[in-house]
Amino acid sequence: MRCCLLLVAALQRQIFDFLGYQWAPILANFLHIMAVILGIFGTVQYRSRYLILYAAWLVLWVGWNAFIICFYLEVGQLSQDRDFIMTFNTSLHRSWWMENGPGCLVTPVLNSRLALEDHHVISVTGCLLDYPYIEALSSALQIFLALFGFVFACYVSKVFLEEEDSFDFIGGFDSYGYQAPQKTSHLQLQPLYTSG
C-alpha cells in the first residue's frame, strides 16, 4: 500500500514535470518510478536485496528533493532566473505550475526585448500560491513519503533476512544430518489381495 502511494505520487509529479519540459526532474522521477517498482517486486517476491537497494535509492531521493526545495526557494547561490539546471541548460522552460497554478492570470507581454526568437514573455499575477511554493510542497511530500518508505523497506528486509536465516532446509542445519521419517504402525504397508 505504501509503495503504491509512492508510485502514484511519483507518476503525478512526472506528469507535471513533462508538461514543464523539465528534463532533470523527468529523469529523476523515471529512476524513482523504477526503484518503487523494484521495491514492490522485492516485497512481493520476498527479496531482501531489492528492498535494500530500494532503501538506498530513497536516501538519494530525499537528497534530490531537498535540492529541489532549495532550488525553488532560491537558498544560497541558487537562482531560477540564472540557473537552468532543471532543463539541463537546453531551454528556458519553467515549472508547469508557473502559468497554471491555482488562480493565476497569465498575460503575454508583447514586443518585449527580453524574449528570444522562439519564446514569449508573460506576466503572471493573482496566484493563490506561487509556483515555487507548490514545487517545494510537492518535494516535501516526496520526502515525507520516502521516509516512511525507507522505514518500511528496512523493516521488511530485516524480517526477510531473519526468515532466510531461520529456515531449516531438509536437515540442512541439523547436526544429525538427514533422517528418513519413521513409519507408524497404522501407516505400514499391507499386502493387497485381489480376487481374480
Salt bridges, closest charged atoms under 4 A:
ASP83 OD1 - ARG82 NE 3.39
ASP118 OD1 - HIS119 ND1 2.74
GLU162 OE2 - LYS158 NZ 3.03
